[in-house]
């Protein structure tokens, strides 16, 4: 049985060489493998606007189907005042959050590496080496957007000023948005 460093069951769960916390990863990570240009703030913003206008009709359809299945009127929910409708409104909001999360996480971790809005503008989401990200990292990136939002949106604006055009949520998730 060898007792030399690095050969036992007490090895650290990650290699110490090359490990960097996500917020420091921008400074120490290698450049993306493929030659690509970083996507700036305005192109990313326009992609998000396109995604928003694609998701709104989906939300209306999903909520309409849910209302019909529950026997609730398809009229605007804010015009009703029953307790059941208030609870249902909460459920609709939660479903909207889940639909948004699944949309962004599934598409950004797919082989296309982009939402429909990003695809339309020729953008992809990658890890710091230009490789495809997994569903877990895409999920982390999606929820890290809350940090970008609660900083008075400064976390999003950072994409216009950082060296790799990373927003705060990209730094947290160790991702890049590239033009292809």
C-alpha positions in Angstrom: 0.0 0.0 0.0 1.5 3.3 -1.1 1.3 6.3 1.1 2.7 8.8 -1.4 0.7 12.0 -2.0 -2.0 11.7 -4.7 -2.4 7.9 -4.6 -4.8 7.4 -1.7 -8.5 7.6 -1.2 -8.2 11.1 0.5 -7.2 12.8 -2.8 -9.0 16.1 -3.3 -12.2 15.8 -5.5 -10.7 18.1 -8.1 -7.2 18.7 -9.4 -5.6 21.7 -7.8 -3.8 22.7 -11.0 -6.3 24.5 -13.2 -9.0 24.8 -10.6 -10.4 28.3 -10.1 -13.6 29.5 -8.5 -16.1 30.6 -11.2 -15.7 34.3 -10.6 -11.9 34.0 -11.0 -12.2 31.7 -14.0 -12.2 34.5 -16.5 -8.7 35.6 -15.5 -7.1 32.1 -15.6 -9.1 30.1 -18.1 -7.7 29.4 -21.6 -9.2 31.0 -24.6 -11.9 29.2 -26.5 -10.6 26.4 -28.8 -12.5 27.6 -31.8 -11.8 31.0 -33.3 -14.8 33.0 -32.4 -15.7 36.5 -31.4 -17.4 37.3 -28.0 -21.0 38.4 -28.3 -21.5 41.9 -26.9 -24.3 43.3 -24.8 -26.6 44.6 -27.6 -26.6 41.4 -29.7 -27.3 39.3 -26.5 -30.1 41.7 -25.5 -31.7 41.4 -28.9 -31.5 37.6 -28.7 -33.2 37.8 -25.3 -36.0 40.0 -26.8 -36.5 37.5 -29.5 -36.7 34.7 -27.0 -39.1 36.7 -24.9 -41.5 37.2 -27.8 -41.3 33.5 -28.6 -42.0 32.4 -25.0 -45.0 34.8 -24.4 -47.3 33.0 -26.8 -46.2 29.6 -25.5 -47.1 30.8 -22.0 -50.5 31.9 -23.1 -51.2 28.5 -24.7 -49.9 26.5 -21.7 -51.9 28.6 -19.3 -55.0 28.4 -21.5 -54.8 24.6 -21.6 -54.2 24.5 -17.8 -57.2 26.7 -17.2 -59.5 24.6 -19.4 -58.2 21.4 -17.8 -59.0 22.9 -14.3 -62.4 24.2 -15.4 -61.4 27.8 -14.9 -62.5 30.5 -17.3 -60.0 31.5 -20.0 -60.9 35.2 -19.3 -58.1 37.3 -17.8 -57.3 35.9 -14.4 -57.0 39.4 -12.8 -60.7 40.0 -13.4 -61.7 37.2 -11.1 -61.3 37.4 -7.3 -61.9 33.9 -5.8 -59.3 32.4 -3.6 -59.0 29.4 -5.9 -58.2 31.8 -8.8 -55.5 33.5 -6.7 -53.9 30.1 -6.0 -54.2 29.2 -9.6 -52.5 32.5 -10.5 -49.5 31.5 -8.3 -49.5 28.1 -10.1 -49.4 29.8 -13.5 -46.5 32.0 -12.4 -44.6 28.9 -11.2 -45.3 27.1 -14.5 -44.0 30.2 -16.3 -40.8 30.0 -14.4 -40.4 26.3 -15.1 -41.1 26.8 -18.8 -38.5 29.6 -19.0 -35.9 27.5 -17.1 -36.5 24.4 -19.3 -36.4 26.5 -22.5 -33.1 28.1 -21.8 -31.4 25.2 -20.1 -32.4 22.6 -22.7 -31.6 24.7 -25.7 -28.3 26.1 -24.4 -27.1 22.6 -23.5 -28.3 21.1 -26.8 -26.1 20.4 -29.8 -27.1 23.8 -31.2 -25.9 25.5 -28.0 -28.4 28.3 -28.3 -31.9 29.4 -27.7 -34.0 30.2 -30.8 -33.2 33.9 -30.3 -29.5 33.2 -30.1 -29.7 30.9 -33.1 -31.3 33.7 -35.1 -28.4 36.0 -34.3 -25.6 33.4 -34.8 -24.7 33.1 -31.1 -23.8 30.0 -29.0 -23.2 29.4 -25.3 -20.0 27.6 -24.4 -17.8 26.8 -21.5 -14.6 28.8 -21.1 -12.8 26.6 -23.6 -15.4 26.9 -26.3 -17.0 23.5 -25.6 -20.7 22.7 -25.3 -22.1 23.0 -21.8 -24.2 20.4 -20.0 -27.8 20.8 -18.7 -26.5 21.3 -15.1 -24.3 24.2 -16.1 -27.0 25.7 -18.3 -29.4 25.4 -15.3 -26.9 27.2 -13.1 -26.4 29.9 -15.7 -30.2 30.4 -15.9 -30.7 30.7 -12.1 -27.6 32.9 -11.8 -29.4 35.4 -14.0 -31.2 36.3 -10.7 -27.9 37.7 -9.5 -27.6 39.7 -12.6 -31.1 41.1 -12.1 -30.9 41.9 -8.4 -27.8 44.0 -8.9 -30.1 46.6 -10.5 -29.4 44.8 -13.9 -25.7 45.8 -13.6 -24.9 42.1 -13.9 -26.4 42.1 -17.4 -24.7 45.3 -18.4 -21.3 43.8 -17.5 -21.4 42.0 -20.8 -20.7 45.3 -22.5 -17.6 46.0 -20.4 -15.8 42.8 -19.5 -12.9 41.5 -21.6 -14.8 38.4 -22.7 -18.2 40.1 -22.8 -19.3 38.1 -19.9 -22.3 39.0 -17.8 -22.3 38.2 -14.1 -24.3 35.0 -14.7 -21.7 33.9 -17.3 -18.9 34.5 -14.7 -20.8 32.5 -12.1 -21.4 29.6 -14.5 -18.0 29.9 -16.3 -19.7 30.3 -19.7 -19.1 32.5 -22.7 -21.5 33.7 -25.4 -19.8 33.6 -28.8 -20.6 34.7 -32.3 -20.3 31.9 -34.8 
